[in-house]
C-alpha cells in the first residue's frame, strides 16, 4: 500500500470500538477515510483475516536491536522502530530510565531529532517520549539507578522538555517526593500525562496527587507500596480511584501472575486498563554494561559487542545483535502478551483494541490520530490470522516490508 494514494481494504472482521464488522476500510493519503459495507471497485482482499488498529506501546525502553533507555541515540530508535512493527506495535513512546543527567540530556535531543525526521519507511512511529524518572523513590528502584535520582522540579522538567523539542508526553514519578505536587499540576496544565511509579507513597499522598492531576499508574503492582487493609498504599489507590488508568507489563506470568492481572481487569475493565511491554532491548546496551535481573535470576553484560547471559546456576549463553531471531526470544513481545490475555477479556479483540491501542493513545496525547480505525485516524493497521499471528502491518498507510526481514 502506498501511503500517498487511495486504497480499500476488504475484511469480514474489522475491529472497531463498537464491535467487529464486515466491509471495506477506506484509506486515503495514509489516513482512514471511511468504512462501507458494500463496495464494487478494486480492493486489497483480506476477507479471511482480522483487521485491527496497530498497538500503541507507551512504556518501552527498548525492543529488538535498539534500546533508547540505555544507548539513547538515534540508531537505537531506528532499530526500535524497525523491529517493533514485527510484533504489531505501530507507534510508541520510547521510555527513558533514571540515568546520568548528561546522558538524559543527550538522549532527549536525539529523540527530538528522530521524531522530526523519521517517516513511515522507518517503521513504528515515535509519537513522544515517556520519562520514567529521575523523580522516583529510592525505596522502589527496581532496575533503576540509585546514583541518578533527582528531586522533582518544574525548572528541571522544563529543561528536559525543551531539549526534547516539547515532545515529553508521559512522566512517571513518585508523588510523595518534595516538589512533586507542584510538578504534577504543571505537567497537567501542559497536557502531559502524570503517572505514579517507583513510589512509596501512602494512600493519602496518592490521593493528593490525584487531586493535583495524576491519572495513571506505571506497571501496576510493581515498584510501588503494596496494599494493606489499614494502609492501602499505591496499589490500593490505583484500585480505588476508578477514573485513573493502570498499565500492566508483558503477560509472561513472571512480572505479575495471571490472577493479579485478572483482579485488576475486573476493577478497571476496558475503560481504564492499559497494556504495555516495558521491554529493554538488551543487546543494545553499552559495551561493558552489566546488571542483574532479579526476576529472571540472570546477569546480563555486553562483552565485545555481544550479550552474555549468565544464570545463577552458572549456565552461560551469548547472543549476537545481528541475529534477530535469537534477539526476539529474549523478551516477551507485545503481540504475545495479547495472545495470552485475549480470551480473558470482556469482548475479546474489541477489548484488546481498547486496552492496547485506544487507551494508550489517549495517555500519549495522540488520540486524535492513533488508537482506532475511525475516519481521520492514521492508517496504522494490523492484519492477523485466526491464531493472531501477523500477516501484514501498515504504518500510516505504508506496508511494512521489514516484517519478513531479519
N, C-alpha and C positions, 0 to 999 in steps of 0.2 A: 504494500500500500504506500503510495506516495502521499506524504502529508500535505501536499500543496494541490490536491485535486479532490474531486467529489467521488466517493465510493459508497457502496451499500453492502452491509454485512447481513446475511441471512442466517437465522438460527431458530430452532424450536424451543430453545431455553436461553433467554436473555434475562439476566438478573438485574431487576430494578428495585428501588427502595420499597415499592408497594407489592412486589411479588415477581414471579418468573413468567415471562410472556413469550409467545412465539411471534416472529415477524421479522422486520427489516430495520436495522440500525443505520441511520444516515450519518455519514461523516463528510465534512467539508473543511478543507484547509486545516486539518489536524484537530478539528473540534467536532463534538457530537452536534449534529444539526437537527435531528428529529428521529421519530420512530413511526413506522407504518405497519399495519397488519397485512397489507397487500401491496405488492409492487411487481411490475411486469418487465422492468429493464434489467440490465446487466448487474450482477452482484457476485460477491465472494460467498460461496456456499459452505457454511459451517452447520448445516442442518442438524447433524447428529452430535454436535459439540455444545459445550456450555460456554456462554459469553458472559463475562462479569468484569467489573472495574478492576484496574490494577491495584495492588496493595500499596498502602502508604505507611512506611516504616518511620516513625518519629523518634525512635531510640535505637540507633545502630552506630556503634563505634567503628566498626569495620566489617567487611564481608569479602569472602573470596581472597583475592590477591591485593586488597587495599585496606589500610587501617588509618582512618583520619585521626583518631584519638592518639595514636602512638607514633605515627610518622608525620602527620599534619601538613602534607603538601599536596600540590595539585595532582601529582601522579597517584597518590593514594585515593583521591576522589575519582580520578579517571578509572582506576581498576574497580572501585566500588560500584560506580555507575554501570560499568561494562558487565560485571558479574551479578549484580542484584537482579537484573531483568531475567536471568536464568532461573530465578526462584520466585518470579511473579511480582517483584517489587518494581513499580514504575516511577515512584517518587519517594523522596526520603529527606530526613533531617540528619545529616552527619553530626555525630554526637561527640563532643569533647570530653576529656576527663580532667581530674584535678591534677594538673601538670605544672611545671615551672612557668613563671609569668611570661618570660620572653618566648617560650615555646607556644603558649596560648596566643600571644600577640601575632606571631608569625603565621600560625595555622589559620587564624581568623582572616588575615589579609589574603592568604592563598585561597581560602574558601570563597571570599568575596569575588576574587578574580575568576574562579572557576564558574561561579553562578552567573557571572556577567557574560561569559564566553561560550559555555557549553551549549550544545544543540542536541536534538533528538538522536542524531547519529551516535552520540556518546553513550546512549542508554538511559538508565533511570535518571530522572531529573532531581537535582538538589533544589528544594523549594525553601530553604532556610537552614538555620543552624540551631541545634539543641546544645546548650551549655549545661552539662552535668557537673556542678561545682564551678569555681572552687569554694563556694559559700556553703560548705557542708560540715557535719559534725564529726569530730574525731572519734566519737564513740561507735559510729556505724560506717566505717570506711569501706568495708568490703574489699575490693581490689584497688581502691583509690590510694593516692599517695599522701601520707601524713605530713610530709615536709612542704607541701604545696598549698595548704589551706589558706584562705583569705577571709577577712571579715566582710560581711555584706556591706556594700557601699553603692549608692546611686552614682557617685562620680566614677567609681571603678567600673561599674557596669556600662555606663555611657561611653567610657573609653574603649571598652571591648567592642561595643556595638558600632562605634564609629569605624574601628578597624575592620569590622565585619561588613561594612557597607550597609549598616542598618538591617542586616539580614537575620539577626537572632530572633527566633520565633517562640522558643521554649526555654525556660530556665528552671533547672532543678536546684533547690536549696533547702537548707534546714531552717524552718521558720522560727525556731526558738532562739537563734543567734541574735546578738545585739545588732540592731540596724536592719534586720530582715523585714519587719513590718513596713517600714518606710520604703524599702526597695520593692516590696510586693505591690504597694499602692502605685509606685512609679511605673513598674512594669505593666500593670493592668491599664494604667492611663494611656500607655502607648500600644495597647493591643497585643501584648506579649503574654502568652500562657505561663502561669507560675505553678510549679509542681513541688510537692513535698517529697523529699527523698534523702537518704543517708542522714536521717534525723532522729534525735532522741526526744522530740517534743512530747509534752503531755497533751492530753485531750483538750485542756483549756487553751494551751498555746496554739494547737492546730485550729481550734475554734476562732481565736483571734485572727489567725492568718486567713481563714475562710472569709471572715467578715471584711478583711482587707482586700480580698480578691483572689486568693489562691483557689484554684478549681480543679486540680489534678494531683494524682499521686503516682510517683515513679516506682516501677517494679514493686507492685503491691506485695506486702508481707516482708519482702527482702530489704535489708538496710534501714530498718526503722524500729522504733519502740513497739513491742508487741501488745497484745490485748490482755488485760486483766479486768475482772469484773468490778473492781473498785477504782482502777485507773485504766481507762480504756485505751490510752496511748494513741499512736498514729494509726495502727490497724483498726482500732475501734472507731476512730474518727472517719476514716475513709469508708467504713461500712455504714456509719450513722448518717453522714451527710449525703442524702440521696442525689443531689444535683451535681456532685463532684464526679469527675471521671477517675477511673483507676485502670492502670495498664498492667498487663501480665507479660512476662517474657516467654521465650520459646518453650513450647509444651512438650518437653522431653521426659517429664516426670522427675527430673533431677533438681531443677531450680525450685519448683513447687510441686507438691503432689496433685494428681488429678482431682482429688476430692476438695483440695483447697481452691482450685480453680472453680469447681462447680459451686462451692459455697458462695464465692464472690459473685459469680454469674447470677445466682438466684437473687442477689441483692441489687446488682447493677443492671441486669438484663442487657438487651441490645442497646438500650438508650445511653448507657454510661460506661460500658466495658470497652477496653481498647487492647488490641493485640499488637505487640511489637516484638523485636528479636533480641535486642541487647547483645548482638554478636560483636566480635572483637577484631577479626581479621588477623589471626595470629602470625601468619607468615610474613606480614609486612611490618613487624616490629623492628626497631633499630638493631643494628649489629651489636651484640654483647648484652642486649636487654634480657633480663631473667625475672620470672615471677612464679610464685606457687599458686596453683589453682586449688583452693581449699575444698571445693565441691568435688572436683574430679580426682583429687589426690595425686596430682601430677605437677612436675616442674617443667615450665616452658622456657626455652632460651634460644636465641639466634646465634648460631656459630657458623662462620664462613658462608653467610648468605642462606643457610638452611635452618629450618626449625627443628630443634631437637626436643623431644618429649621424653621425660624420664618419670616413670611411675614410682610410687612409694616402694613397690616391690623390686625396683631396680631394672625393670624392663625398659629398653631404650629404642626409640624409633626416630627416623629422620624424614622430613617432608620438604621437597623442593618446591619453591614458589611457582616454578614453571609447570608443575603438574596439577592442573585444576581439578582433575578427577580425584586426586588424593586430598587436595586442599578443601574441597567442598564437604568432605566427610568429617572435618574437624569440629564443626558446629552444626546444630540443627538449624535448618533454614526456615524461612517464613512459611513457605508452602507446606512443608512437612508438619509444622505446627498446626496449620489449618486442617490438614488431613486428620490430625489426632483429636480435634475437638468438634468438627462439623456435625457429627451425629449426636452431640450432647447439647447443641444449641436449639433454641426455641423454633427457629424457622430455617434450619439448615443453611444453605448458601445465601439466602436473604439476610440471615443473621451475620454470616461471615462478612458480607459486603458492608454491613453496618459497623462491626467492631474492628475490621481490618482495613477498611477503606474510608468510609464516611466520617466516623468519629475522629480518627487521627487527622484527617484533612481539616476538620474544624479546629482542633488543638494547634495545628500548624498554621492556622490563619489562611488556609488555601481552599476553603470550601466553595469559593466562587468558581473554581476551575478543576478541582480534584474530587475524588471520592464516590462519584456516581456516574451512571451513563445517561444522565439527563441532558437535554439540549443546552448548549452553551459551555459545557464542560470539555476539558481536554479529552481527546480520544486515546486515553490510557486504557487498554483493553487486554484482558486475558482470554485465551481460547484454551479450554480444558476438555479432556476426555472424561469418560464416566468414572474413572478412578482418580480424578483431579490431577492428572499429570498434564504438564504444559504441552500444548500443541503449537501455539503461536503467542507472541506478545507484541503489542503495539504501544509505542510511547509517542504521544502527541501525533498519532496517525501514522507513524513510521514503523513498519515491521522490523523487528529486531533480529537481524540475521545472525548475531553472535550467539543465539540460543544453542546452535549446534557446534559452536567453536569451543576450543579449549586454550 
